[in-house]
Amino acid sequence: MSEPEYIPAGSEPARPEGFGPGRNLAVIVYILQGLSFFLGGVTALVGVIINYVKLDDVRGSMVEAHFHWQIRTFWIALLWTVIGIFTLALIVGWFILLGIGIWTIYRVVKGALALNDGKAP
């Protein structure tokens, strides 16, 4: 039986690679993006605000790639959602909204799984 690792008071244990500053924020934003399907997109807006406010704090870390992934997901989803809403009367809007919904779910799941594995999306 090995002895437990000694960690001096006031210090943090070493984190595995990929679990740098902002990881918890990236997890929260993925959750907010997922909840946006049920809450009309308001939580996705809160998530992208978090991304922009904290982007400087994660510069140079693996989490920065996730922040950029989340920001890009938000803006592309917003653009195509607006296009889909304006084209609903033409029937094509329904397909656009379905497609962007599936695409957004894919992006959120892929990003969250990559973050869990300590990788960039």
N, C-alpha and C positions, 0 to 999 in steps of 0.2 A: 504494500500500500504506500503510495507516494504522499509526501507532505503537501498541504495546500500551498499555493503560491503566496508569498508575502507581498502585500501591496501597502506601501507606506500611507499613512493618513493624509488625506487631501489630494491624493493622486488617483487618476482613473486607470483601470486596467487597459491594456492594449486592445484596440479594436481590430477585428479582421480587416483586411484590405477591402476597400469599397464602402466601408461604414464610417465615413468621415462626417464632417459637419454638414448638417442639413438633411441627412438621411431621413430623419423622422418627419421633417417638413415635406419631403418628397412623397413619403407614404401618405401623409395627410392630404396632399394635393391629389394623389391618385384616388383616394377615397372620395374626396369632394367631386372629382370628375365623374366617378361612378354614380354618386348620388344625384348628379345633375339630371339624369334621366327621369328621376321621380320628383324632382323639385323645380322643374322648369328652367334649368340652366343657371340658376342663381349661385349655386355652390361652385360651379365651374368658374364663374366670374370671381368669386372669393379666392379660389385656388390660383388663378392666373395673377391676381394682385399679390398674393403671397410669393409667387415665383419672381415677379419683378422686384418686390421690396427686398427679398433675401438673396437675389442673384449674386451680388458682390460678395456675400459671405461664403459662397460655395465655389468661387472662382478657383480653377486649378484642381478641383477634386473630381472624382468620378460622378458625383451627384450633379455637377454642373450640366452634364449631358442629359440627365433626366429632367432638369429644369427646362432646358431648351426643347426637349421632346414634348413636355407638357404644354409649354407656351405655344409651340407650333400646332399641337393637337387642338388647343382652344381656338386659335384664330382660323384654322382651316375649317373646323367644325362650325364655327359661327358663320363664316362666309357661305358655306354650302347650305346651312340651315336657312339663312335669309333667302338664298336663291330658291331653295325648295318651297319655302312659304309663298314667295311671289309667283311661283309656277304651279301652285296647287290646282288652280282652275284649269290648267292645261293637262291635268292628270300626271304629267311627267314629274311634277313636284312630289307626289307620293313616293315615287321610286327614288328620287333624290334624297328625300328624308329617310327612307328605309336604308338606302346605301350609306348615308353619312352616319346613321345610328350604328350600323354594323361596323363601319370603319372606326368609329370612335371607341366602341367596346374593344375592338381588336387592339387599338393603340394603348388603351388603359391597361388591359390585361398583359400585353407584351411588355410594357414598361414596368409594371409592378413585378412581374416575374423576373425580369432582368435585375431590378433593384434588389429583390430578395436573394438573387444569386451573386450579388456584388459586382454586376457587370453593367456596362452602358447599354441603353436600349438599341 
